[in-house]
Amino acid sequence: MGYFSSLDVSASGLTAQRMRMDLISQNIANASTTKTENGQPYRRQVLVLGTDQTTSFSNYLTGMSKDLLSNGKVKIQGVREDTSDFKKVYEPENPDADEDGYVLMPNVDIVTEMVDMISATRSYEANVTASTASKSMAMQALNIGK
């Protein structure tokens, strides 16, 4: 694994966690949105992450190729909607209320979003630390020749 590979892994992690924080912020901002373009309440958005590797797990176990581990970058596979049920809140004065006075509210839980935000922030900080350590090691290697 080369020097720039470690920076690539950290950079892909930084990008993924930034996108995750953006989605969490969007979820929090729309926690009270009862109608979207499709007439339904806002659905919580979740980032789907994976690795940028195309090899199978069995290849790792058998050790057929030593350079398989060099491309461990984070890959953003997409954004999906959380399909959990909407919350029903009794608000008969709300214009979006049904005939029984209940309003369908988004399936966004602020506590869950804040826990996810803390997790994403810590992951972002870990990637910054890893890239800083890589940079520091490279500088120390350059100073050896002095």
C-alpha positions in Angstrom: 0.0 0.0 0.0 1.6 3.2 -1.1 1.6 6.6 0.5 -1.0 8.1 -1.8 -3.3 5.1 -1.3 -3.7 5.9 2.4 -4.6 9.4 1.6 -7.1 8.2 -1.0 -8.8 6.0 1.6 -9.0 8.9 4.1 -10.2 11.3 1.4 -13.0 8.9 0.4 -14.0 8.5 4.0 -14.1 12.3 4.5 -16.3 12.6 1.4 -18.7 9.9 2.6 -19.0 11.3 6.1 -19.6 14.8 4.8 -22.4 13.5 2.6 -23.8 11.6 5.5 -23.8 14.8 7.6 -25.5 16.7 4.8 -28.3 14.0 4.7 -28.7 14.1 8.4 -29.0 17.9 8.3 -31.6 17.6 5.6 -33.6 15.1 7.7 -33.5 17.4 10.7 -34.6 20.3 8.6 -37.6 18.4 7.2 -38.6 16.8 10.5 -41.9 18.8 10.4 -42.6 18.7 6.6 -46.0 17.1 6.3 -46.4 17.5 2.5 -43.7 17.0 -0.2 -44.1 17.2 -4.0 -45.7 13.8 -4.0 -48.3 14.8 -1.4 -46.8 12.5 1.3 -44.8 13.5 4.4 -41.0 13.7 4.1 -39.3 10.4 4.3 -36.0 10.1 6.1 -33.0 9.7 3.8 -30.2 7.3 4.6 -26.8 7.1 2.9 -25.7 3.6 1.7 -22.0 3.1 1.9 -19.8 0.3 0.6 -16.2 -0.4 -0.4 -14.7 0.4 -3.8 -13.4 -3.2 -4.1 -14.7 -5.7 -6.6 -13.1 -8.8 -5.2 -14.9 -11.5 -3.2 -14.4 -12.2 0.5 -13.1 -15.6 -0.3 -10.3 -14.1 -2.3 -9.2 -12.2 0.8 -9.2 -15.4 2.9 -7.2 -17.4 0.4 -4.7 -14.7 -0.1 -4.5 -15.2 -3.9 -3.4 -11.6 -4.4 -1.5 -9.4 -2.0 -2.5 -6.1 -3.6 -6.2 -6.6 -3.0 -6.1 -4.6 0.2 -4.6 -1.5 -1.4 -7.9 -0.2 -2.7 -10.0 0.0 0.5 -11.7 3.3 -0.4 -15.3 4.1 0.8 -17.8 4.2 -2.0 -21.1 6.0 -1.8 -23.6 3.5 -3.3 -26.6 5.7 -3.1 -29.2 7.3 -1.0 -32.3 5.4 0.0 -35.5 6.3 1.8 -36.3 4.9 5.1 -39.5 2.9 4.6 -40.6 2.9 8.3 -44.1 4.1 9.0 -45.0 7.7 9.4 -45.9 9.1 12.8 -49.6 10.0 13.5 -50.1 13.1 15.5 -53.4 14.4 16.7 -53.7 18.0 15.4 -57.3 18.6 14.2 -56.6 22.3 13.5 -53.8 21.4 11.0 -54.9 21.8 7.3 -53.2 18.4 6.5 -55.3 16.5 9.1 -57.5 13.7 8.0 -61.2 13.4 9.0 -60.2 12.0 12.4 -57.9 14.9 13.1 -54.6 13.0 12.7 -51.7 14.3 10.7 -49.1 12.0 9.1 -45.7 13.3 10.2 -42.3 12.4 8.8 -40.5 9.3 10.0 -37.6 11.4 11.3 -36.6 11.0 14.9 -34.4 13.9 16.1 -32.6 11.8 18.7 -31.7 9.2 16.1 -30.5 11.9 13.8 -28.3 13.5 16.5 -26.8 10.1 17.4 -26.0 9.6 13.7 -24.6 13.1 13.4 -22.2 12.4 16.4 -21.2 9.1 14.7 -20.5 10.8 11.4 -18.6 13.6 13.1 -16.4 11.2 14.9 -15.8 9.2 11.7 -14.9 12.4 9.9 -12.4 13.3 12.7 -10.9 9.8 12.6 -10.3 10.2 8.8 -8.7 13.7 9.4 -6.5 12.1 12.0 -5.5 9.3 9.7 -4.6 11.7 6.8 -2.7 13.9 9.2 -0.7 10.9 10.4 0.0 9.8 6.8 1.3 13.3 6.1 3.4 13.4 9.2 5.0 10.0 8.3 5.8 11.3 4.9 7.4 14.4 6.3 9.5 12.3 8.7 10.6 10.0 5.8 11.7 13.1 3.9 13.6 14.4 6.9 15.6 11.1 7.2 17.6 12.1 4.1 18.8 15.4 5.7 
